[in-house]
Amino acid sequence: MKRGILISGLVLLLAVQVAWGRQSSRIVVPDTVDWHRYFPLQVGNIWEYADGEGLPLTRLEITSDSVVGGRTYFHAVESIYEVFWPNMVLALFQRNEYDLRYDSSGLVFWLPDILADTTASPVNFRLGQTEFPQIDLRSSFGDSVSVGPGVYDFCLVSGGFEQTISIASQTVMTDAAKRFNCGIGVWYSYATDIGLVRTDKMTMGGPRLRYAIIDGMEYGSKLIHVSAQSPPATPKTTTIKSIYPNPVFDFAAVEIAVEKSGFLHIRLFDVIGRQLRSTIIFSGVGTSRHTLDLKEIPSGAYFIHVEDSGGMSSNHSITIAR
């Protein structure tokens, strides 16, 4: 028995040494490409994604830019479409807006509002409500990099210079491409002058780039066609019209424009994304008013988020002053 245990221990030790030797012997090649090229932020750039099964469809477009406090922000509109069978009719399901900027840490910050940039939590990429790991796009090929809080502690970086990628049925040559392997069957791929190309999560698949317009150049096959003769109907939205008073001392009156009756989920978040208040109300069509009791909330900057039963949402910044 003791001999068996000893042999098992030696085998385990040898396996660890071999694994360590392989890891320590990896060839690390510095990436000399400007890391910003792995996520090209420019007005007019468009990305269209579909998951492994082809649904849902997500379109991300950079619509404008601005300079605030010496930083350049890019305003992005994300539209999520569902497909209704059997006629394959596209319908806008959800619309989100973000402000993006580059950070010196090799990340792209995704902000609900520019005012949230004081203590924003870094997010490298997101689609819908899914946030991807905080991966440093400056990483060298062959290196291992730590990632933000989540399931995985680090990712192994593969790829290299002069790589080919696939966008739909088109093969594209890029100056460099990186693949971050963050676990068994979990990885994320970026390419220069393209952006996020695809992700995979075990057997569930993940978003894959099917079409893009980058700096006026088209790639892949367009998923979402917008006809000039018959523009798509504007979805009925829920919008925060005003918050009074703002700054707030004890109570805040939130005025919401509602175009479709149903339940409204009103939540209060701090600037790092922690939910502090949550309430659900029912509202008919028109203007809905709701009073928030904020007496126990410390002074500072916050965000009020309102979402209707159809997934349409609106954000508004608020300051509590004591």
C-alpha positions in Angstrom: 0.0 0.0 0.0 2.7 2.5 1.0 4.7 1.6 -2.1 1.6 2.3 -4.3 1.1 5.6 -2.6 4.8 6.5 -3.1 4.7 5.6 -6.8 1.5 7.6 -7.3 3.2 10.6 -5.6 6.2 10.3 -7.8 4.1 10.1 -11.0 2.1 13.2 -9.9 5.4 15.1 -9.1 6.8 14.1 -12.5 3.6 15.3 -14.3 3.8 18.7 -12.5 7.5 19.0 -13.4 6.8 18.2 -17.1 3.9 20.7 -17.2 6.0 23.3 -15.5 8.8 22.7 -17.9 6.5 23.0 -20.9 5.1 26.3 -19.5 8.4 27.7 -18.7 9.9 26.7 -22.1 7.2 28.5 -24.1 8.6 30.9 -26.6 7.3 34.4 -25.8 7.3 36.7 -28.8 6.7 40.4 -28.1 3.8 41.9 -30.1 5.1 45.0 -31.8 1.7 45.9 -33.3 -0.1 48.9 -31.8 -2.6 47.2 -29.5 -5.4 49.7 -30.4 -5.6 48.0 -33.8 -7.1 44.9 -32.1 -10.2 47.0 -31.4 -10.4 49.8 -34.0 -12.7 52.5 -32.6 -13.7 54.9 -35.4 -16.9 56.6 -36.3 -18.7 54.5 -39.0 -17.2 51.2 -37.9 -19.9 48.4 -37.7 -19.7 44.8 -36.5 -22.4 42.2 -36.9 -22.3 39.0 -34.8 -24.3 35.8 -34.6 -23.8 33.0 -32.1 -22.8 29.4 -33.1 -26.4 28.6 -34.0 -26.9 31.8 -36.0 -29.2 33.5 -33.4 -29.6 36.1 -32.1 -28.1 38.7 -34.3 -26.2 41.7 -32.8 -25.1 44.8 -34.5 -22.6 47.3 -33.0 -22.0 50.7 -34.6 -19.8 53.6 -33.6 -22.0 56.6 -34.3 -20.0 59.6 -32.9 -17.0 60.6 -30.9 -16.2 63.4 -28.4 -13.4 64.7 -26.3 -14.1 65.2 -22.6 -11.5 66.0 -20.0 -8.7 65.2 -22.5 -10.1 61.7 -23.3 -11.7 60.6 -26.5 -14.9 58.8 -26.2 -16.7 56.8 -28.9 -20.5 56.5 -28.7 -21.7 53.0 -29.7 -25.2 51.8 -30.4 -25.9 48.1 -30.0 -29.0 46.6 -31.6 -30.0 43.0 -30.8 -32.4 41.3 -33.3 -34.4 38.1 -33.0 -35.5 36.0 -35.9 -39.1 34.8 -36.1 -39.9 31.6 -37.9 -40.9 30.4 -40.4 -40.6 33.5 -42.5 -37.2 34.5 -41.0 -38.4 38.0 -40.1 -36.0 40.2 -38.2 -37.3 42.1 -35.2 -35.4 44.5 -33.0 -35.5 43.0 -29.6 -33.2 45.3 -27.6 -31.2 48.5 -28.0 -28.3 49.6 -25.8 -26.0 52.6 -25.9 -22.5 52.8 -24.5 -19.5 55.2 -24.5 -16.2 53.5 -25.2 -12.6 54.6 -24.7 -9.1 53.2 -24.8 -7.3 52.7 -21.5 -3.5 52.6 -20.9 -4.0 49.1 -19.4 -4.7 47.6 -22.8 -8.4 47.5 -22.2 -11.4 49.2 -23.8 -13.7 50.7 -21.2 -17.5 50.3 -21.8 -19.4 53.0 -19.9 -23.2 53.6 -19.6 -22.4 57.3 -19.4 -19.2 59.4 -19.7 -19.9 60.6 -16.2 -19.3 57.0 -15.0 -15.7 57.2 -16.0 -14.4 58.3 -12.6 -14.1 54.9 -11.0 -15.4 52.7 -13.9 -14.9 48.9 -13.8 -12.8 47.9 -16.9 -14.5 45.7 -19.4 -12.7 44.6 -22.5 -15.7 43.6 -24.6 -19.4 43.0 -24.1 -22.4 42.0 -26.2 -25.9 42.5 -24.7 -25.6 41.7 -21.0 -22.5 39.5 -21.4 -19.2 40.8 -20.4 -16.0 39.2 -21.5 -12.8 38.8 -19.5 -10.6 41.8 -18.9 -7.9 40.8 -21.3 -4.9 43.0 -21.9 -4.7 43.4 -25.7 -1.0 44.4 -25.4 -0.1 40.8 -24.4 2.8 39.0 -26.1 2.3 35.9 -28.1 3.1 32.8 -26.0 2.5 34.6 -22.8 0.0 33.9 -20.0 -2.0 36.9 -18.8 -4.2 37.4 -15.7 -7.8 38.4 -16.3 -10.4 40.2 -14.3 -12.6 38.6 -11.6 -14.5 35.6 -12.9 -14.1 31.9 -13.5 -10.6 32.0 -15.0 -7.5 33.3 -13.4 -5.4 33.6 -16.5 -5.4 33.1 -20.3 -2.7 31.7 -22.6 -2.0 33.8 -25.6 -1.4 32.2 -29.0 -1.4 33.6 -32.6 1.2 35.7 -34.3 2.0 38.0 -37.2 0.5 37.6 -40.7 -2.5 35.5 -39.7 -5.5 34.6 -41.8 -9.0 34.7 -40.3 -12.5 33.8 -41.5 -15.4 36.2 -41.5 -18.5 34.3 -42.8 -17.2 32.7 -45.9 -14.4 35.2 -46.6 -10.7 34.6 -45.7 -9.0 37.8 -44.6 -5.2 38.3 -44.1 -4.3 40.4 -41.1 -1.0 41.8 -39.8 -1.6 39.9 -36.5 -4.2 37.9 -34.7 -4.4 36.8 -31.0 -6.3 33.9 -29.4 -6.7 34.0 -25.7 -7.2 30.5 -24.4 -8.9 30.9 -21.0 -9.9 27.3 -20.2 -11.0 24.1 -21.8 -12.9 25.0 -24.9 -13.1 28.7 -23.8 -11.3 31.2 -26.0 -11.5 34.7 -27.6 -9.9 35.8 -30.9 -9.0 39.3 -32.0 -7.5 40.5 -35.3 -5.8 43.7 -36.2 -8.0 46.3 -37.9 -11.0 44.0 -37.4 -11.6 43.6 -33.6 -13.2 40.6 -31.9 -13.6 37.8 -34.4 -15.2 35.0 -32.4 -15.6 33.4 -29.0 -16.2 29.9 -27.9 -17.5 28.6 -24.6 -17.3 24.9 -24.3 -20.0 23.3 -26.5 -22.3 26.3 -26.3 -20.6 28.3 -29.0 -20.5 32.0 -28.8 -20.6 35.2 -30.9 -18.9 35.0 -34.3 -18.2 38.0 -36.5 -20.2 37.6 -39.8 -20.0 41.1 -41.2 -18.0 44.3 -40.6 -17.3 47.7 -42.0 -13.9 48.9 -40.7 -12.6 52.3 -42.0 -14.9 52.0 -45.0 -13.8 48.4 -45.9 -16.5 45.7 -45.9 -15.8 42.1 -44.7 -18.0 39.0 -44.7 -21.7 38.8 -45.5 -24.2 41.4 -44.2 -26.7 39.9 -41.7 -29.0 42.9 -41.2 -30.3 44.6 -44.3 -31.9 48.0 -43.9 -34.0 49.1 -46.9 -33.9 52.8 -47.9 -37.5 52.5 -49.2 -38.9 50.9 -46.1 -36.9 51.8 -43.0 -37.5 49.5 -40.0 -40.1 50.6 -37.5 -38.7 52.4 -34.5 -39.2 50.2 -31.4 -41.4 51.5 -28.6 -39.0 52.7 -26.0 -38.9 53.6 -22.3 -37.0 56.7 -21.5 -36.1 58.6 -18.3 -37.2 62.1 -19.0 -36.0 63.8 -15.9 -35.0 63.3 -12.2 -35.9 66.1 -9.8 -34.2 67.4 -7.8 -30.7 66.6 -9.0 -28.6 66.8 -6.9 -30.8 64.9 -4.5 -31.0 65.2 -0.7 -33.6 62.6 0.5 -36.2 61.9 -2.2 -36.0 61.9 -6.0 -38.9 62.1 -8.4 -38.2 60.0 -11.6 -40.2 60.9 -14.6 -40.4 58.2 -17.3 -41.8 58.3 -20.8 -43.6 55.0 -21.5 -44.8 54.0 -24.9 -46.1 50.6 -24.1 -47.9 49.6 -20.9 -46.3 47.0 -18.7 -44.0 46.6 -15.7 -41.0 48.8 -15.2 -37.9 47.7 -13.3 -36.2 50.7 -11.6 -32.8 50.2 -10.1 -30.1 52.4 -8.6 -26.4 51.6 -9.2 -23.2 53.1 -7.9 -20.4 53.9 -10.4 -18.8 50.5 -10.1 -22.0 48.7 -10.9 -23.3 47.6 -7.5 -27.1 47.6 -7.2 -28.3 49.6 -4.2 -32.1 49.9 -4.9 -34.6 47.8 -6.9 -38.3 48.2 -7.3 -40.9 47.1 -9.9 -44.0 49.2 -10.8 -46.7 48.9 -13.4 -47.3 51.8 -15.8 -49.7 52.6 -18.6 -48.8 54.5 -21.7 -47.7 58.1 -21.1 -45.6 59.7 -18.4 -45.0 57.7 -15.3 -43.7 59.2 -12.1 -42.1 57.4 -9.2 -40.5 58.7 -6.0 -37.2 57.0 -4.8 -36.3 57.2 -1.1 -32.6 57.8 -1.0 -32.1 59.0 2.6 -29.8 56.1 3.5 -27.6 56.3 0.4 -24.3 58.1 1.0 -23.3 61.2 -1.0 -21.8 60.5 -4.4 -22.5 59.8 -8.1 -25.0 57.1 -9.1 -27.1 55.9 -12.0 -30.7 55.1 -12.2 -31.6 52.3 -14.7 -35.1 51.7 -15.9 -36.0 48.7 -18.0 -39.4 47.7 -19.3 -40.8 44.2 -19.9 -39.7 44.3 -23.5 -36.1 44.7 -22.6 -35.9 48.4 -23.6 -33.9 50.4 -21.0 -32.7 53.9 -20.2 -30.0 55.3 -17.8 -29.7 58.6 -16.1 -27.0 59.9 -13.8 -27.8 61.3 -10.4 -25.9 63.0 -7.6 -26.7 62.6 -3.9 -25.6 65.5 -1.8 -25.8 65.7 1.9 
